[in-house]
Amino acid sequence: MQKIKILYLIPQFEAGGAEKQILLLSKYLIREYYKIIVISRRGIWTDKLIKLNIPNYNIDFRNSALKFSYLIEEIIKIIKREKPDIIHCHTFLTALLVKLALKLSGFKAPTVTTVHGWDNLNYSLRSFFLNFFTDKIIAISKSVKNNLTSNGAFKNKINLIYNGIDIEEYQADVNKTEIKRQLGFLKEDCLVGMVARLEPQKNPALFIKSAKIAASKNPNIRFILVGGGSLENQLKNLTKELSLEDKVRFLGARNDVPVLLRALDLFVLTSNWEPLGIVILEAMATGAPVIATRVDGVPELISHLENGYLVAPDNEESLAAAILNLLENPQKLNKIKESAFIKVKSFSFEKMAQETLSLYNELLNKL
């Protein structure tokens, strides 16, 4: 029996939500007798593809406007060599390039594009045109689906498939006291953390500002930021300005995120916009109660005061009050933990993969 080939395209294989979904989907599909191929510029997670024996064609998508024809030619070469049965894109750019590559090469294969979320300007610019670049669109949340359709994407093109996580990966036992010691904190300290790219979308400055307020009222709270990005130096300067050097740790990009999440007393996400928030699910799976801003797809995961805590975006007073409120109410914390773990079971990567596989089969059956 010949394996069905799926070709994934994403501009760079970094430590992000889209890349994680490709890895989880690939792990599942390989078991189901599919062959996976990836086109992507090498990133820090490319080694994870190698461990799964997934070939990665290393193409540099940077400055794409200056080398558009080169990128199309390279994609055509790979398509002709690999002859994929389905091509699945994870950005608007790759969907456009694949559409042109198929047109110019004469090769025929059904195409899927996952929209992992854009800001408002890009929804208005891209949604309508995406109808003509791809056969099917996957929206990762109702929020993404609504943004697409309200900006011109055809409803009959869109499938709602929520992102999923490997729940077992976040269930390991950890020694919280030892982790706190390694971070330079004490056993009795309360640990509040955020895992995110340090970029404007995530608004990490809000985390620092709320830390100042919360720590002034509860001196036993400590804070960690996991992730790197363009705002890192600016945030470190803000931490110094607010005299929080002994309260806040910048851990950079880490490979032990599940362990760090297990050590937290509270997880916080301060995004200005968030299509879904895969890290919220990861925190829920570890048992870390979540406080997040009430934006976009986040309320699809969190019901306020039931399985988490929602706060207004860009409001440090509100966020600090939520942190203090939950840490002072262990009974409420435990209730939220239990409800969150029930919720996260609906977001397994197996469910996501099965729904994606069903979409692939639908497309293949039309050939």
FIDREN-535154 format. One record per residue (C-alpha): residue number from 1; residue in three letters; x, y, z negated. Coordinates in steps of 0.5 Angstrom, whole numbers, plus 500, padded with zeros to 3 digits. Each point is the difference from the previous one (the first is absolute). Layout:
% FIDREN-535154
[NUM "ALA" [X Y Z]]
...
This chain:
% FIDREN-535154
[1 "MET" [500 500 500]]
[2 "GLN" [503 507 502]]
[3 "LYS" [500 505 495]]
[4 "ILE" [496 506 501]]
[5 "LYS" [505 506 500]]
[6 "ILE" [498 507 496]]
[7 "LEU" [505 506 502]]
[8 "TYR" [500 505 494]]
[9 "LEU" [502 507 501]]
[10 "ILE" [502 505 495]]
[11 "PRO" [505 506 501]]
[12 "GLN" [505 498 494]]
[13 "PHE" [499 494 495]]
[14 "GLU" [501 504 493]]
[15 "ALA" [497 499 493]]
[16 "GLY" [493 502 502]]
[17 "GLY" [493 498 500]]
[18 "ALA" [499 498 507]]
[19 "GLU" [507 496 500]]
[20 "LYS" [497 496 494]]
[21 "GLN" [494 498 504]]
[22 "ILE" [504 498 506]]
[23 "LEU" [504 495 495]]
[24 "LEU" [494 498 497]]
[25 "LEU" [496 498 506]]
[26 "SER" [506 497 503]]
[27 "LYS" [501 496 494]]
[28 "TYR" [493 497 501]]
[29 "LEU" [500 500 508]]
[30 "ILE" [507 496 500]]
[31 "ARG" [496 494 496]]
[32 "GLU" [494 500 505]]
[33 "TYR" [505 499 505]]
[34 "TYR" [501 507 503]]
[35 "LYS" [507 503 503]]
[36 "ILE" [501 507 497]]
[37 "ILE" [505 505 504]]
[38 "VAL" [501 507 497]]
[39 "ILE" [502 506 504]]
[40 "SER" [503 505 495]]
[41 "ARG" [506 504 498]]
[42 "ARG" [504 497 495]]
[43 "GLY" [498 502 493]]
[44 "ILE" [501 498 493]]
[45 "TRP" [495 494 500]]
[46 "THR" [502 497 507]]
[47 "ASP" [504 495 496]]
[48 "LYS" [493 498 497]]
[49 "LEU" [498 498 508]]
[50 "ILE" [507 496 501]]
[51 "LYS" [498 496 493]]
[52 "LEU" [494 498 504]]
[53 "ASN" [504 498 506]]
[54 "ILE" [496 506 504]]
[55 "PRO" [504 503 506]]
[56 "ASN" [500 508 500]]
[57 "TYR" [502 504 506]]
[58 "ASN" [503 506 497]]
[59 "ILE" [498 506 504]]
[60 "ASP" [501 507 498]]
[61 "PHE" [494 504 500]]
[62 "ARG" [503 506 497]]
[63 "ASN" [499 506 505]]
[64 "SER" [495 496 504]]
[65 "ALA" [498 506 504]]
[66 "LEU" [507 501 503]]
[67 "LYS" [501 493 502]]
[68 "PHE" [492 498 502]]
[69 "SER" [502 496 506]]
[70 "TYR" [506 496 497]]
[71 "LEU" [495 498 494]]
[72 "ILE" [495 497 505]]
[73 "GLU" [505 497 504]]
[74 "GLU" [503 496 494]]
[75 "ILE" [493 498 498]]
[76 "ILE" [499 497 507]]
[77 "LYS" [506 496 500]]
[78 "ILE" [498 497 493]]
[79 "ILE" [493 499 502]]
[80 "LYS" [502 496 507]]
[81 "ARG" [505 496 496]]
[82 "GLU" [496 498 494]]
[83 "LYS" [493 500 504]]
[84 "PRO" [496 501 493]]
[85 "ASP" [492 498 500]]
[86 "ILE" [498 506 496]]
[87 "ILE" [504 507 498]]
[88 "HIS" [499 503 494]]
[89 "CYS" [502 507 499]]
[90 "HIS" [500 504 493]]
[91 "THR" [501 507 502]]
[92 "PHE" [497 505 505]]
[93 "LEU" [506 501 504]]
[94 "THR" [502 492 501]]
[95 "ALA" [492 499 502]]
[96 "LEU" [502 506 506]]
[97 "LEU" [506 496 502]]
[98 "VAL" [497 493 500]]
[99 "LYS" [494 503 504]]
[100 "LEU" [505 503 505]]
[101 "ALA" [505 494 500]]
[102 "LEU" [494 495 502]]
[103 "LYS" [498 505 505]]
[104 "LEU" [506 501 504]]
[105 "SER" [503 492 499]]
[106 "GLY" [493 497 502]]
[107 "PHE" [500 496 494]]
[108 "LYS" [494 498 497]]
[109 "ALA" [499 499 492]]
[110 "PRO" [494 502 495]]
[111 "THR" [503 506 496]]
[112 "VAL" [498 502 493]]
[113 "THR" [502 506 496]]
[114 "THR" [499 501 492]]
[115 "VAL" [499 507 498]]
[116 "HIS" [504 500 493]]
[117 "GLY" [497 507 499]]
[118 "TRP" [502 507 503]]
[119 "ASP" [499 507 497]]
[120 "ASN" [494 504 502]]
[121 "LEU" [503 504 506]]
[122 "ASN" [503 493 503]]
[123 "TYR" [493 497 500]]
[124 "SER" [497 506 504]]
[125 "LEU" [506 499 505]]
[126 "ARG" [500 492 500]]
[127 "SER" [494 497 499]]
[128 "PHE" [496 501 507]]
[129 "PHE" [506 498 504]]
[130 "LEU" [502 494 496]]
[131 "ASN" [493 497 503]]
[132 "PHE" [504 500 507]]
[133 "PHE" [507 497 497]]
[134 "THR" [497 494 497]]
[135 "ASP" [495 494 500]]
[136 "LYS" [499 500 493]]
[137 "ILE" [501 505 494]]
[138 "ILE" [501 497 493]]
[139 "ALA" [498 505 494]]
[140 "ILE" [503 499 493]]
[141 "SER" [494 503 496]]
[142 "LYS" [494 503 501]]
[143 "SER" [503 507 500]]
[144 "VAL" [504 498 506]]
[145 "LYS" [494 498 504]]
[146 "ASN" [496 506 498]]
[147 "ASN" [506 504 502]]
[148 "LEU" [501 497 507]]
[149 "THR" [492 500 502]]
[150 "SER" [499 507 498]]
[151 "ASN" [506 502 504]]
[152 "GLY" [498 496 506]]
[153 "ALA" [502 493 499]]
[154 "PHE" [495 495 503]]
[155 "LYS" [496 496 495]]
[156 "ASN" [500 494 504]]
[157 "LYS" [508 500 500]]
[158 "ILE" [501 500 493]]
[159 "ASN" [501 494 495]]
[160 "LEU" [500 502 492]]
[161 "ILE" [505 495 497]]
[162 "TYR" [503 502 493]]
[163 "ASN" [507 499 499]]
[164 "GLY" [502 495 495]]
[165 "ILE" [506 498 495]]
[166 "ASP" [503 493 498]]
[167 "ILE" [497 500 493]]
[168 "GLU" [504 495 497]]
[169 "GLU" [506 504 502]]
[170 "TYR" [498 505 494]]
[171 "GLN" [499 495 495]]
[172 "ALA" [507 498 497]]
[173 "ASP" [501 501 493]]
[174 "VAL" [505 506 498]]
[175 "ASN" [503 502 494]]
[176 "LYS" [497 507 499]]
[177 "THR" [505 502 494]]
[178 "GLU" [506 498 504]]
[179 "ILE" [498 504 506]]
[180 "LYS" [499 506 496]]
[181 "ARG" [507 499 497]]
[182 "GLN" [503 499 507]]
[183 "LEU" [496 507 502]]
[184 "GLY" [503 503 494]]
[185 "PHE" [494 500 496]]
[186 "LEU" [497 497 493]]
[187 "LYS" [496 494 499]]
[188 "GLU" [494 505 497]]
[189 "ASP" [500 505 506]]
[190 "CYS" [494 500 505]]
[191 "LEU" [502 499 507]]
[192 "VAL" [497 504 505]]
[193 "GLY" [502 499 507]]
[194 "MET" [499 501 508]]
[195 "VAL" [502 496 506]]
[196 "ALA" [500 504 506]]
[197 "ARG" [504 504 506]]
[198 "LEU" [502 506 497]]
[199 "GLU" [497 504 506]]
[200 "PRO" [495 506 500]]
[201 "GLN" [494 495 501]]
[202 "LYS" [501 497 493]]
[203 "ASN" [501 506 497]]
[204 "PRO" [505 498 494]]
[205 "ALA" [501 507 498]]
[206 "LEU" [493 499 496]]
[207 "PHE" [503 494 497]]
[208 "ILE" [505 504 497]]
[209 "LYS" [496 506 498]]
[210 "SER" [495 495 496]]
[211 "ALA" [506 497 497]]
[212 "LYS" [502 506 497]]
[213 "ILE" [493 501 497]]
[214 "ALA" [499 493 498]]
[215 "ALA" [507 500 496]]
[216 "SER" [499 506 497]]
[217 "LYS" [493 497 496]]
[218 "ASN" [503 493 499]]
[219 "PRO" [508 500 500]]
[220 "ASN" [500 492 501]]
[221 "ILE" [498 500 507]]
[222 "ARG" [505 499 505]]
[223 "PHE" [500 500 508]]
[224 "ILE" [503 496 506]]
[225 "LEU" [500 502 507]]
[226 "VAL" [501 494 505]]
[227 "GLY" [502 502 507]]
[228 "GLY" [504 505 504]]
[229 "GLY" [498 505 505]]
[230 "SER" [501 507 502]]
[231 "LEU" [498 504 494]]
[232 "GLU" [505 496 495]]
[233 "ASN" [505 506 499]]
[234 "GLN" [494 505 499]]
[235 "LEU" [497 495 495]]
[236 "LYS" [506 499 496]]
[237 "ASN" [501 508 500]]
[238 "LEU" [493 500 497]]
[239 "THR" [501 495 495]]
[240 "LYS" [506 504 498]]
[241 "GLU" [496 507 500]]
[242 "LEU" [495 497 495]]
[243 "SER" [505 497 496]]
[244 "LEU" [497 492 501]]
[245 "GLU" [507 497 501]]
[246 "ASP" [499 496 494]]
[247 "LYS" [493 498 502]]
[248 "VAL" [500 498 508]]
[249 "ARG" [504 495 503]]
[250 "PHE" [501 500 508]]
[251 "LEU" [501 493 502]]
[252 "GLY" [501 501 508]]
[253 "ALA" [498 494 504]]
[254 "ARG" [499 494 497]]
[255 "ASN" [500 492 501]]
[256 "ASP" [497 498 494]]
[257 "VAL" [493 505 500]]
[258 "PRO" [496 494 497]]
[259 "VAL" [504 499 494]]
[260 "LEU" [500 508 499]]
[261 "LEU" [492 500 501]]
[262 "ARG" [500 495 495]]
[263 "ALA" [503 504 495]]
[264 "LEU" [496 506 500]]
[265 "ASP" [495 502 495]]
[266 "LEU" [497 504 506]]
[267 "PHE" [500 501 507]]
[268 "VAL" [499 507 504]]
[269 "LEU" [499 502 507]]
[270 "THR" [500 507 501]]
[271 "SER" [499 500 508]]
[272 "ASN" [497 506 504]]
[273 "TRP" [497 495 505]]
[274 "GLU" [500 493 500]]
[275 "PRO" [496 495 505]]
[276 "LEU" [500 495 495]]
[277 "GLY" [506 499 495]]
[278 "ILE" [503 493 500]]
[279 "VAL" [504 502 494]]
[280 "ILE" [494 501 496]]
[281 "LEU" [498 492 501]]
[282 "GLU" [507 498 499]]
[283 "ALA" [500 504 493]]
[284 "MET" [493 497 499]]
[285 "ALA" [503 493 501]]
[286 "THR" [505 501 495]]
[287 "GLY" [495 502 494]]
[288 "ALA" [502 507 500]]
[289 "PRO" [494 505 500]]
[290 "VAL" [500 505 505]]
[291 "ILE" [499 508 500]]
[292 "ALA" [499 502 508]]
[293 "THR" [498 506 503]]
[294 "ARG" [493 500 503]]
[295 "VAL" [502 501 507]]
[296 "ASP" [498 496 507]]
[297 "GLY" [500 492 499]]
[298 "VAL" [502 500 492]]
[299 "PRO" [493 500 498]]
[300 "GLU" [499 494 504]]
[301 "LEU" [504 496 495]]
[302 "ILE" [499 504 494]]
[303 "SER" [493 501 496]]
[304 "HIS" [501 506 495]]
[305 "LEU" [501 497 493]]
[306 "GLU" [498 493 502]]
[307 "ASN" [507 497 503]]
[308 "GLY" [504 507 500]]
[309 "TYR" [500 507 499]]
[310 "LEU" [499 505 506]]
[311 "VAL" [502 507 499]]
[312 "ALA" [500 507 505]]
[313 "PRO" [505 500 505]]
[314 "ASP" [506 505 498]]
[315 "ASN" [498 502 493]]
[316 "GLU" [505 498 495]]
[317 "GLU" [496 502 494]]
[318 "SER" [494 495 502]]
[319 "LEU" [506 495 501]]
[320 "ALA" [503 501 494]]
[321 "ALA" [494 500 496]]
[322 "ALA" [498 493 503]]
[323 "ILE" [507 497 498]]
[324 "LEU" [499 502 493]]
[325 "ASN" [493 498 500]]
[326 "LEU" [501 493 502]]
[327 "LEU" [507 499 496]]
[328 "GLU" [496 502 494]]
[329 "ASN" [494 495 501]]
[330 "PRO" [503 493 501]]
[331 "GLN" [493 497 500]]
[332 "LYS" [498 504 506]]
[333 "LEU" [507 498 503]]
[334 "ASN" [499 492 499]]
[335 "LYS" [493 501 503]]
[336 "ILE" [503 503 506]]
[337 "LYS" [505 495 501]]
[338 "GLU" [495 494 500]]
[339 "SER" [495 504 505]]
[340 "ALA" [506 502 504]]
[341 "PHE" [503 493 501]]
[342 "ILE" [493 497 502]]
[343 "LYS" [500 506 505]]
[344 "VAL" [507 498 503]]
[345 "LYS" [498 493 502]]
[346 "SER" [495 503 505]]
[347 "PHE" [507 502 504]]
[348 "SER" [504 494 501]]
[349 "PHE" [505 500 506]]
[350 "GLU" [496 493 502]]
[351 "LYS" [494 504 501]]
[352 "MET" [503 505 504]]
[353 "ALA" [504 495 504]]
[354 "GLN" [493 496 501]]
[355 "GLU" [497 506 502]]
[356 "THR" [505 502 505]]
[357 "LEU" [501 493 503]]
[358 "SER" [492 500 501]]
[359 "LEU" [501 507 504]]
[360 "TYR" [506 497 504]]
[361 "ASN" [496 494 502]]
[362 "GLU" [494 504 502]]
[363 "LEU" [505 504 505]]
[364 "LEU" [503 493 502]]
[365 "ASN" [493 497 502]]
[366 "LYS" [498 506 504]]
[367 "LEU" [506 498 505]]
